[in-house]
Amino acid sequence: MICETETINYHIEIPYVLSTKIKSPDLLLQERMLACIEQQLTRNPSYHGGYTFEVKDPCHDFAKVYNTFFSIVSDTFGPFNLSTKQRNYCWANVYNKDTYRSNLHHHLRTSSVNGIFYVNIPSKTDGGLRLVYEDQDTIFIPENLDLIIMPSWLPHEPMPVDSLQNRVSINMEIATIESVDDYYLVDTIFKKLAPHV
């Protein structure tokens, strides 16, 4: 099962970055996901923020979001063949102004395509995603329920928040046998998707 989404857009500054918003008919999806993450945080005494942990998914909400991510990538860029590295699970990245730790990174060792789903963004002005493309920095400021998709080679990092409320994002990966550069093509994006300024 997958969630409905709004129009899938690419971004003029970095056309490799796709975005959409999840439109779930289940209005409690976000609340359940947040409660699930918070419960796992309290059960994980070694968690001090700034890194990710694998999400346990008792209500299958994260699976729905993962399947939506996978469906968008497959419909836009498929067909492709999954690698033995493929994992259909999600990681949570949770931090606030006191627990923020991050670094600029990519996902080339573990995947071909990455997705980030934003469950809770405490502020409309911070907690964005820094993207580095052709030596240019771009800051994408997400909203709750935004889904961002990008090739694994794109350097990125979450930015700090000025809030004690947790910023919660869900990270997902697709690992393929083919090189991401063989199918995640700008020409395909331009033909199939709408630009977002």
N, C-alpha and C positions, 0 to 999 in steps of 0.2 A: 504494500500500500504506500502511496505517496501523497504529499500535500499539494494543494493548488498553489500556484505562484502568479505574481503579476508578470508583466512583460519583462523579458530578459534583455538587458541592455549591455552594451560595451561602453567603455569610457574613452573619450577622445584623447585624453592625455596618455593613457596606457591602454590601447585597444585590446590587449590580451586579458584585461580584467573585466569579468562579467559580473553583473549584479542583478538581483531580483529580490522581491519581498515574498516571504511565505504567507499564504492566505489560507490558514487552516479553518475548516468549518467548526473545529473544536476550540471554542474560545478559552478553554482552560489549558491548552497546550503549553503556553509560555509559563503559566503558574506552576504546572506539574513539573516542567523541566527545571525551573528554578528550585522548587522544593526538593527535587531529586538530587540536584547538585549540592545544595546546602546540607542535606542529610549526609551525603558522602563526605563533605568537608569535615563535619563534626565527628565522623567515624575515622578520620584519617589524621591522627595527632601529629604526624610528621609533616603535614602540609602547612607551609608558611607563606604561600603565595608565589607568584612569578614563574610557575612552571605548570605543566599539564599533567593530568592523570586520566586514565581510562575510565569512562563513564559506565556504570552498571545501569541497565535499562529495563527496570521491572514493568513499566507501562508501554514499552515499545515506541515511545515518542521519539527518541533519538534515532531509532531505525527508520521511522517515517521520514525524518529530515535527511538522513543519509540516503535513502532511496530516492528522494527528490533530487538531491545533488547528483547522484549517479545517473538518474534518468535525463537530466538536463545535459550532462556531459555526453552521454551516449547518443541522445537525439541530435545534438549539435555537431559532434565530431566523430561519431562511430561510423562503421564498426571498428572495434579494436579488440585485442585479446588480453585477458587478465594475466598478470604475472603471478608467480608463486609467492611474491611479497604482498599480494593483495590482502587487506584486512578490512572487513565491513563494519568496523566499530568507530566510535567517536572518542575524542579526548576533550576534556574541559580545561579551559584556561581561565583562571579566576584570580582577580587581584583588586585591591583598592589602593588609595594613595600611600598607605603604610606598608603594603606587601608587594608593591610592584617590583619586578625584576624581569628584564628582557634583553634581547640582543638581536641585531640584524642577522637574518638567517634565510636559508632556502630549504627545500625538502628533496633535493636530488637523490639522496641516498636511499630514501624510503618510498618514493612515489613518483608519479608522472603528473598528476593533477591534484590540486588542493582545493578544499572548500572551507570557508569559515562562516558559521551561522551565529548571529549575534542574539543572545537570549536576553541580556540586560546591559544596556548602556546608561550609566547614571547621569550623564550630562550630554547636552546637544553640542558642546563645544570642545570636549576633550575625549580621551580614550579611543582615539582613531587608530587607523592602520597606516603606518608609514610604508610606502612602496618605492623602490629604487629601480628606475628603468632608464637606460641610456644616460647614466650619470645624473639623472634628474630625480629629486625627491618630490613625491606627491603624498599628501596626507588625505586619506579617505575617512570621512567622519560617518560612521554607520549609525543606523537607527535600529531600534529593537525589531527583530524578525527579518533583518536583511541577511541575504545569503550572497557571499562573494566567492567567485571561482577564478582560479588562475593556474598557469602552468607551474610546475614544481621548481623551475629554475629562477623564478622571480624573487629577488631578495625583499624581505618584508619584516616588520616587527610591530607588535602592539605598542601604543603610546601610553604614557601615564594618565591617570585620572586624578582630579582634585576632589575626591569624595571618599568617605568611609564606606559608602555603599559599594558592593562588589560589581565589577565589570565582569560579565560572564560571556565567553564565546566558546563555541564548539568547533573543534578542528576535525576535518575529515580528509581522507586520501583515496586516490585510485591509483593503483600500480598496474602498468600495462607492459606487455612484452615489447611492443613498438616504442620507439623514442617519441616523447611527447611532441617533438618538433616535426614529426611525420604526419600528425593529424590535427594538432591544436594550432591551426593556421589562421592568420589574419584575414586572408581571402574568404575563408569559410565564415568567419565571424561577420565580416562586412555583408556577405550575401544573406545570412540567416537572421541576424539580430539587429535591434534598433540602437542608434547612438544615444548616449546620455552625456549631456554637457555638464 
